[in-house]
Amino acid sequence: MKATIGRIVHYHFTNSRGDKKVRPAIVVEAWGDGTDLLNLRVFYDGANDGELGAPGFDWATSVHFLVDGA
């Protein structure tokens, strides 16, 4: 699988309370052949994600792309 612009991917992070979370993100830029680094627009779950979720969405830049099970 390659990450292409417009594709929805899972973004994994740890919130301010130390909880591991997964949220949807849209790929806005992919470097190389779409299997290396990505810029993402991440959609948070408001207050459930701590201060990270305050605006409801945010940027995640230069994120390494990993395929589950790889």
N, CA, C and O atoms as a GROMACS GRO file, in nm:
protein
  280
    1MET      N    1   0.084  -0.118   0.000
    1MET     CA    2   0.000   0.000   0.000
    1MET      C    3   0.088   0.124   0.000
    1MET      O    4   0.191   0.130   0.068
    2LYS      N    5   0.046   0.222  -0.076
    2LYS     CA    6   0.116   0.350  -0.078
    2LYS      C    7   0.020   0.458  -0.028
    2LYS      O    8  -0.100   0.452  -0.054
    3ALA      N    9   0.075   0.555   0.042
    3ALA     CA   10  -0.004   0.668   0.088
    3ALA      C   11  -0.004   0.773  -0.024
    3ALA      O   12   0.102   0.820  -0.065
    4THR      N   13  -0.121   0.807  -0.071
    4THR     CA   14  -0.133   0.908  -0.175
    4THR      C   15  -0.215   1.025  -0.122
    4THR      O   16  -0.292   1.010  -0.027
    5ILE      N   17  -0.198   1.140  -0.182
    5ILE     CA   18  -0.270   1.259  -0.139
    5ILE      C   19  -0.420   1.233  -0.143
    5ILE      O   20  -0.474   1.184  -0.243
    6GLY      N   21  -0.488   1.266  -0.032
    6GLY     CA   22  -0.632   1.246  -0.021
    6GLY      C   23  -0.672   1.118   0.050
    6GLY      O   24  -0.787   1.104   0.091
    7ARG      N   25  -0.578   1.025   0.065
    7ARG     CA   26  -0.609   0.899   0.131
    7ARG      C   27  -0.624   0.920   0.282
    7ARG      O   28  -0.553   1.002   0.341
    8ILE      N   29  -0.716   0.847   0.343
    8ILE     CA   30  -0.732   0.851   0.489
    8ILE      C   31  -0.646   0.740   0.548
    8ILE      O   32  -0.653   0.625   0.506
    9VAL      N   33  -0.565   0.777   0.648
    9VAL     CA   34  -0.479   0.682   0.718
    9VAL      C   35  -0.504   0.692   0.868
    9VAL      O   36  -0.572   0.784   0.914
   10HIS      N   37  -0.452   0.597   0.945
   10HIS     CA   38  -0.462   0.600   1.091
   10HIS      C   39  -0.338   0.668   1.147
   10HIS      O   40  -0.225   0.634   1.111
   11TYR      N   41  -0.359   0.766   1.236
   11TYR     CA   42  -0.251   0.837   1.303
   11TYR      C   43  -0.247   0.792   1.448
   11TYR      O   44  -0.345   0.809   1.520
   12HIS      N   45  -0.135   0.736   1.493
   12HIS     CA   46  -0.118   0.687   1.629
   12HIS      C   47  -0.043   0.792   1.711
   12HIS      O   48   0.056   0.847   1.664
   13PHE      N   49  -0.091   0.819   1.833
   13PHE     CA   50  -0.024   0.917   1.919
   13PHE      C   51  -0.059   0.888   2.065
   13PHE      O   52  -0.147   0.807   2.095
   14THR      N   53   0.012   0.955   2.155
   14THR     CA   54  -0.016   0.947   2.298
   14THR      C   55  -0.063   1.084   2.344
   14THR      O   56   0.006   1.184   2.321
   15ASN      N   57  -0.180   1.091   2.410
   15ASN     CA   58  -0.233   1.222   2.451
   15ASN      C   59  -0.168   1.269   2.581
   15ASN      O   60  -0.081   1.200   2.635
   16SER      N   61  -0.208   1.384   2.628
   16SER     CA   62  -0.145   1.446   2.746
   16SER      C   63  -0.165   1.365   2.874
   16SER      O   64  -0.091   1.383   2.971
   17ARG      N   65  -0.265   1.276   2.874
   17ARG     CA   66  -0.288   1.191   2.992
   17ARG      C   67  -0.214   1.058   2.982
   17ARG      O   68  -0.228   0.973   3.070
   18GLY      N   69  -0.136   1.041   2.875
   18GLY     CA   70  -0.060   0.918   2.856
   18GLY      C   71  -0.137   0.806   2.790
   18GLY      O   72  -0.088   0.693   2.784
   19ASP      N   73  -0.258   0.835   2.739
   19ASP     CA   74  -0.340   0.734   2.671
   19ASP      C   75  -0.296   0.721   2.525
   19ASP      O   76  -0.280   0.822   2.456
   20LYS      N   77  -0.278   0.597   2.480
   20LYS     CA   78  -0.246   0.575   2.339
   20LYS      C   79  -0.376   0.582   2.259
   20LYS      O   80  -0.476   0.519   2.295
   21LYS      N   81  -0.373   0.658   2.151
   21LYS     CA   82  -0.493   0.682   2.069
   21LYS      C   83  -0.463   0.659   1.922
   21LYS      O   84  -0.348   0.662   1.879
   22VAL      N   85  -0.568   0.638   1.845
   22VAL     CA   86  -0.562   0.630   1.699
   22VAL      C   87  -0.672   0.719   1.645
   22VAL      O   88  -0.788   0.707   1.687
   23ARG      N   89  -0.638   0.807   1.552
   23ARG     CA   90  -0.736   0.898   1.494
   23ARG      C   91  -0.719   0.901   1.342
   23ARG      O   92  -0.610   0.872   1.292
   24PRO      N   93  -0.824   0.935   1.268
   24PRO     CA   94  -0.813   0.944   1.122
   24PRO      C   95  -0.735   1.069   1.082
   24PRO      O   96  -0.739   1.172   1.149
   25ALA      N   97  -0.664   1.056   0.971
   25ALA     CA   98  -0.589   1.169   0.916
   25ALA      C   99  -0.591   1.160   0.764
   25ALA      O  100  -0.590   1.051   0.707
   26ILE      N  101  -0.595   1.274   0.700
   26ILE     CA  102  -0.591   1.280   0.554
   26ILE      C  103  -0.449   1.317   0.511
   26ILE      O  104  -0.389   1.410   0.564
   27VAL      N  105  -0.397   1.243   0.415
   27VAL     CA  106  -0.264   1.270   0.361
   27VAL      C  107  -0.271   1.396   0.274
   27VAL      O  108  -0.350   1.402   0.180
   28VAL      N  109  -0.189   1.496   0.307
   28VAL     CA  110  -0.184   1.618   0.227
   28VAL      C  111  -0.054   1.630   0.148
   28VAL      O  112  -0.045   1.711   0.056
   29GLU      N  113   0.047   1.549   0.183
   29GLU     CA  114   0.172   1.544   0.108
   29GLU      C  115   0.239   1.411   0.137
   29GLU      O  116   0.238   1.364   0.251
   30ALA      N  117   0.298   1.350   0.035
   30ALA     CA  118   0.372   1.224   0.050
   30ALA      C  119   0.503   1.238  -0.026
   30ALA      O  120   0.504   1.278  -0.143
   31TRP      N  121   0.614   1.204   0.040
   31TRP     CA  122   0.744   1.214  -0.023
   31TRP      C  123   0.788   1.079  -0.075
   31TRP      O  124   0.744   0.974  -0.028
   32GLY      N  125   0.876   1.083  -0.173
   32GLY     CA  126   0.927   0.960  -0.234
   32GLY      C  127   0.815   0.892  -0.311
   32GLY      O  128   0.742   0.956  -0.387
   33ASP      N  129   0.803   0.764  -0.291
   33ASP     CA  130   0.700   0.688  -0.364
   33ASP      C  131   0.574   0.667  -0.280
   33ASP      O  132   0.493   0.580  -0.312
   34GLY      N  133   0.558   0.745  -0.173
   34GLY     CA  134   0.439   0.733  -0.088
   34GLY      C  135   0.453   0.630   0.021
   34GLY      O  136   0.355   0.591   0.083
   35THR      N  137   0.577   0.584   0.044
   35THR     CA  138   0.597   0.485   0.150
   35THR      C  139   0.695   0.534   0.255
   35THR      O  140   0.741   0.454   0.337
   36ASP      N  141   0.727   0.662   0.257
   36ASP     CA  142   0.827   0.713   0.351
   36ASP      C  143   0.767   0.816   0.447
   36ASP      O  144   0.714   0.778   0.551
   37LEU      N  145   0.774   0.944   0.414
   37LEU     CA  146   0.727   1.051   0.502
   37LEU      C  147   0.599   1.114   0.450
   37LEU      O  148   0.579   1.128   0.330
   38LEU      N  149   0.511   1.152   0.545
   38LEU     CA  150   0.382   1.212   0.512
   38LEU      C  151   0.358   1.339   0.592
   38LEU      O  152   0.407   1.352   0.704
   39ASN      N  153   0.283   1.431   0.534
   39ASN     CA  154   0.222   1.540   0.609
   39ASN      C  155   0.074   1.507   0.617
   39ASN      O  156   0.012   1.468   0.518
   40LEU      N  157   0.017   1.522   0.738
   40LEU     CA  158  -0.120   1.480   0.763
   40LEU      C  159  -0.202   1.591   0.826
   40LEU      O  160  -0.149   1.676   0.896
   41ARG      N  161  -0.332   1.589   0.799
   41ARG     CA  162  -0.428   1.671   0.872
   41ARG      C  163  -0.504   1.572   0.960
   41ARG      O  164  -0.581   1.490   0.911
   42VAL      N  165  -0.481   1.580   1.092
   42VAL     CA  166  -0.534   1.484   1.187
   42VAL      C  167  -0.663   1.536   1.248
   42VAL      O  168  -0.672   1.654   1.282
   43PHE      N  169  -0.763   1.450   1.261
   43PHE     CA  170  -0.893   1.485   1.317
   43PHE      C  171  -0.905   1.423   1.457
   43PHE      O  172  -0.917   1.302   1.471
   44TYR      N  173  -0.902   1.509   1.559
   44TYR     CA  174  -0.907   1.465   1.698
   44TYR      C  175  -1.051   1.457   1.748
   44TYR      O  176  -1.144   1.508   1.686
   45ASP      N  177  -1.067   1.392   1.864
   45ASP     CA  178  -1.198   1.372   1.926
   45ASP      C  179  -1.216   1.470   2.042
   45ASP      O  180  -1.246   1.430   2.154
   46GLY      N  181  -1.199   1.598   2.013
   46GLY     CA  182  -1.223   1.704   2.110
   46GLY      C  183  -1.156   1.681   2.244
   46GLY      O  184  -1.039   1.646   2.251
   47ALA      N  185  -1.230   1.701   2.351
   47ALA     CA  186  -1.177   1.690   2.487
   47ALA      C  187  -1.130   1.549   2.521
   47ALA      O  188  -1.050   1.533   2.613
   48ASN      N  189  -1.176   1.448   2.451
   48ASN     CA  190  -1.132   1.311   2.477
   48ASN      C  191  -0.984   1.291   2.447
   48ASN      O  192  -0.925   1.193   2.493
   49ASP      N  193  -0.925   1.381   2.370
   49ASP     CA  194  -0.783   1.370   2.336
   49ASP      C  195  -0.697   1.471   2.410
   49ASP      O  196  -0.583   1.495   2.370
   50GLY      N  197  -0.748   1.531   2.517
   50GLY     CA  198  -0.671   1.629   2.594
   50GLY      C  199  -0.652   1.757   2.515
   50GLY      O  200  -0.730   1.786   2.424
   51GLU      N  201  -0.550   1.834   2.549
   51GLU     CA  202  -0.531   1.963   2.481
   51GLU      C  203  -0.496   1.947   2.334
   51GLU      O  204  -0.511   2.042   2.257
   52LEU      N  205  -0.450   1.828   2.293
   52LEU     CA  206  -0.424   1.806   2.150
   52LEU      C  207  -0.552   1.819   2.070
   52LEU      O  208  -0.549   1.864   1.955
   53GLY      N  209  -0.664   1.780   2.129
   53GLY     CA  210  -0.790   1.781   2.056
   53GLY      C  211  -0.868   1.910   2.065
   53GLY      O  212  -0.978   1.919   2.010
   54ALA      N  213  -0.815   2.011   2.134
   54ALA     CA  214  -0.890   2.134   2.156
   54ALA      C  215  -0.943   2.196   2.025
   54ALA      O  216  -1.060   2.232   2.020
   55PRO      N  217  -0.861   2.209   1.921
   55PRO     CA  218  -0.915   2.269   1.799
   55PRO      C  219  -0.996   2.171   1.713
   55PRO      O  220  -1.064   2.213   1.620
   56GLY      N  221  -0.990   2.042   1.744
   56GLY     CA  222  -1.060   1.942   1.666
   56GLY      C  223  -0.978   1.883   1.553
   56GLY      O  224  -1.007   1.773   1.506
   57PHE      N  225  -0.875   1.956   1.508
   57PHE     CA  226  -0.787   1.905   1.403
   57PHE      C  227  -0.653   1.977   1.415
   57PHE      O  228  -0.644   2.084   1.474
   58ASP      N  229  -0.552   1.915   1.359
   58ASP     CA  230  -0.418   1.973   1.366
   58ASP      C  231  -0.331   1.911   1.257
   58ASP      O  232  -0.373   1.816   1.191
   59TRP      N  233  -0.212   1.965   1.240
   59TRP     CA  234  -0.117   1.912   1.144
   59TRP      C  235  -0.023   1.814   1.212
   59TRP      O  236   0.012   1.832   1.329
   60ALA      N  237   0.017   1.712   1.141
   60ALA     CA  238   0.126   1.624   1.182
   60ALA      C  239   0.219   1.619   1.061
   60ALA      O  240   0.179   1.573   0.954
   61THR      N  241   0.343   1.666   1.079
   61THR     CA  242   0.433   1.677   0.964
   61THR      C  243   0.549   1.578   0.977
   61THR      O  244   0.589   1.541   1.087
   62SER      N  245   0.600   1.538   0.862
   62SER     CA  246   0.714   1.445   0.853
   62SER      C  247   0.690   1.318   0.934
   62SER      O  248   0.777   1.275   1.010
   63VAL      N  249   0.572   1.260   0.917
   63VAL     CA  250   0.534   1.138   0.987
   63VAL      C  251   0.579   1.018   0.903
   63VAL      O  252   0.555   1.013   0.783
   64HIS      N  253   0.644   0.922   0.969
   64HIS     CA  254   0.685   0.800   0.899
   64HIS      C  255   0.563   0.713   0.871
   64HIS      O  256   0.480   0.689   0.959
   65PHE      N  257   0.554   0.666   0.748
   65PHE     CA  258   0.443   0.582   0.706
   65PHE      C  259   0.478   0.436   0.732
   65PHE      O  260   0.580   0.386   0.685
   66LEU      N  261   0.392   0.367   0.809
   66LEU     CA  262   0.410   0.225   0.838
   66LEU      C  263   0.283   0.152   0.800
   66LEU      O  264   0.173   0.200   0.826
   67VAL      N  265   0.298   0.037   0.738
   67VAL     CA  266   0.183  -0.046   0.704
   67VAL      C  267   0.164  -0.148   0.814
   67VAL      O  268   0.261  -0.214   0.852
   68ASP      N  269   0.042  -0.162   0.867
   68ASP     CA  270   0.014  -0.261   0.971
   68ASP      C  271   0.055  -0.399   0.923
   68ASP      O  272   0.029  -0.438   0.809
   69GLY      N  273   0.121  -0.472   1.014
   69GLY     CA  274   0.161  -0.607   0.981
   69GLY      C  275   0.292  -0.616   0.904
   69GLY      O  276   0.338  -0.725   0.870
   70ALA      N  277   0.353  -0.500   0.876
   70ALA     CA  278   0.479  -0.503   0.799
   70ALA      C  279   0.598  -0.516   0.891
   70ALA      O  280   0.712  -0.520   0.845
   0.00000   0.00000   0.00000
